[in-house]
Each structure stands twice: as structure tokens, then as C-alpha cells.
Amino acid sequence: MISLTNTLTRRKEEFEPIAPGRVGIYSCGPTVYHYVHIGNLRSFLLSDLARRIFEYDGYEVRQVINITDVGHLAGDSDEGEDKIEREAKKTGRTAEEIAAFYTEAFFADLKALNIKTESTVFPKASEHIAEQLEIIKVLEAKGHTYRTSDGIYFDTSRFDAYGELARLDTEGLKAGARIEVNPEKRNPADFALWKFSPAGGKRQQEWESPWGIGFPGWHIECSAMSMKYLGKHFDIHTGGIDLAFPHHSNERAQSECATGQTFANVWLHGEFVNIASEKMSKSLGNVYRLADLEEKGFSPLAYRYWLLTAHYRSLVNFTWEALAGAQTAL
């Protein structure tokens, strides 16, 4: 028997597969505008552990980890520059070159950390635009969207269960608390499904759509790719705890409104890796890569071992002394 703590219900539940003997796992992958750091890698260790446990128990596992190579804007909201296009401008490379370089670096880190990738599907957002457009069209036909000057938005008030996953107080949510103020939004938590390209400008990554030239929002890509490879209703969705809101809450809302079905049966979220009791974040500049650990003489597997000494839902504080102890134990 396998039991999992479901973020949605906040309970430990005995796992029951949708299809006997099979399990589908979708894990939110990296936005490939920069190297992943060791905190990011903890969420992929979680999905790796889930896969290994199910395979050990005799299940056939279908695992999907997406690659976000378009649509993730600065600040994780609907405002600001696309992270990949911003990096391309900064370095003089193309968006495609940026995405390709950091995707390969991500795969190298997975290999170094002994994360299984055999038969794993790694779909790219930029290669699934048609699937994303189809979901938006369905949502529009069902009355779940509205148009603003900068895009097509999802109306979160049309999904009664919107706050369940993150235990969000939707009534008390104040504009600007997490999502930048946009006076055209009907509700503070509403989010972009499709963003229009800036007037008078041209993005490196943009596509034709029924609403105008633009690019997909960050959240719609995961709904499109998970449903394409695992079906409209699948077993397990994983990711870091910071994705419970807004990313996973938005995924769930748009997916269930589009299909009328449960999106994922079980949600698994891993906790942060802190540095000096602060969240590890590229924006804070307090990040380490696996390469940084190796430069100091540590094996990536020592880092994996150290992570395994704590429960995946426990906050951990990274120190070089702790890593040294883990390397000695390993």
C-alpha cells in the first residue's frame, strides 16, 4: 500500500490509480532562462522518488516534466518582460539559443543527481501552442474568459473551488498583495491565458491566435501538456510549495473549467531549501548550483543524500557543514 499526503485535502490518503497498475505523474519543470539552483532540484528529487517508489511497487509509470521556454514573465505574474526574452536581450543571443543552452544544463544536472529520465517525456511550451489555443477557445466558449487591452484573461470567480489548493481566502485577497495591480482585471487573482505582443514592437516568440498576435500565459502551457500526455484526468501532480499559488491553483481552475473533470487526483508539494534561513532565490542572489558544490569538492550525490535525510515536506537549511557530514556518511 502506498499512502500520499495530498496538498488539496491536507490528508494522507491511500493511493488508488485511475488505471490499475499504471500511474501518471506530471511535474512542473524549469523556466530555461538560467541555470537551476540546488533549491529547484529538490522538487525534481521529489518526482524522482515518487517514480521510483511506484516502479518498485510494480506500477508502470508515465512521467512528464515540462520545459517552460516561453510565457513566464518576471515576477511570476502577468506583468513585466518574458524571462527568456529578457535574458536574450541581455546577452545578445536569441530566445531559442537561451532556451536550448539552459535546457541542456538542466538535463546535465538531473543526470548528476541520479534522477531517472529514461522514458520521461519533456515537452516544451513553445512546441504546444496549438494545444494551448484549443483550451483557451473552449474556456471562451464556456464563458470563463474576458478580454483586456493586453490579453485574454481567466475569470477566477467562475470557479468556486479556486482557493482550495492553496487555502486561499479569495474574498479577502487584496489587489497587489501577490499579483500586480491591473485595473482591467475583474478579480485580483484573474490571470492571463494569452498575452498580446506589445503595440509597435515584435517579440522573438509570438504566434497568431483568434484574438491577435501574442504568446501564451505561464499557466495554460502546463494544462495543455499534462492533458496531452497524461489525459484530462491523471493521477499525480508535483512541484515546489511555492507553485501551489498561483501556478497550480490556476492550472487546476482552467483545466477543470475546460474539461468538467477532476484535473489531478493527488497534489504533492516539496518544501524550500533555505540558505542562512532565507529562501534560496535567483532574485535574491543567494543561490548555489550543483557546479558550485562540485567546485568545493562535493559530489552531487552527497547533496542528494543530504536531501534524503529530511522529509520532502520539511523546510531544510543548507550549510556547507551539513553537506560535509552528508558526504562523509555517503
C-alpha positions, 0 to 999 in steps of 0.5 A: 500500500502506498499512502500520499499526503495530498496538498488539496485535502491536507490528508494522507490518503491511500493511493488508488490509480485511475488505471490499475497498475499504471500511474501518471505523474506530471511535474512542473519543470524549469523556466530555461532562462538560467541555470537551476539552483540546488533549491529547484532540484529538490522538487525534481528529487521529489518526482524522482522518488515518487517514480521510483517508489511506484516502479518498485511497487510494480506500477508502470509509470508515465512521467512528464516534466515540462520545459517552460521556454516561453510565457513566464514573465518576471515576477511570476505574474502577468506583468513585466518582460518574458524571462527568456526574452529578457535574458536574450536581450541581455546577452545578445543571443536569441530566445531559442539559443537561451532556451536550448543552452539552459535546457541542456544544463538542466538535463546535465544536472538531473543526470548528476543527481541520479534522477531517472529520465529514461522514458520521461517525456519533456515537452516544451511550451513553445512546441504546444501552442496549438494545444494551448489555443484549443483550451483557451477557445473552449474556456471562451466558449464556456464563458470563463474568459474576458478580454483586456487591452493586453490579453485574454484573461481567466475569470477566477470567480467562475470557479468556486473551488479556486482557493482550495489548493492553496487555502486561499481566502479569495474574498479577502485577497487584496489587489497587489498583495501577490499579483500586480495591480491591473485595473482591467482585471475583474478579480485580483487573482484573474490571470492571463491565458494569452498575452498580446505582443506589445503595440509597435514592437515584435517579440522573438516568440509570438504566434497568431491566435483568434484574438491577435498576435501574442504568446501564451500565459505561464499557466495554460502551457502546463494544462495543455501538456499534462492533458496531452500526455497524461489525459484530462484526468491523471493521477499525480501532480508535483512541484515546489510549495511555492507553485501551489499559488498561483501556478497550480491553483490556476492550472487546476481552475482552467483545466477543470473549467475546460474539461468538467473533470477532476484535473489531478487526483493527488497534489504533492508539494516539496518544501524550500531549501533555505540558505542562512534561513532565507529562501534560496532565490535567483532574485535574491542572489543567494543561490548555489548550483550543483557546479558550485558544490562540485567546485568545493569538492562535493559530489552531487550525490552527497547533496542528494543524500543530504536531501534524503535525510529530511522529509520532502515536506520539511523546510531544510537549511543548507550549510556547507557543514551539513553537506560535509557530514552528508558526504562523509556518511555517503 
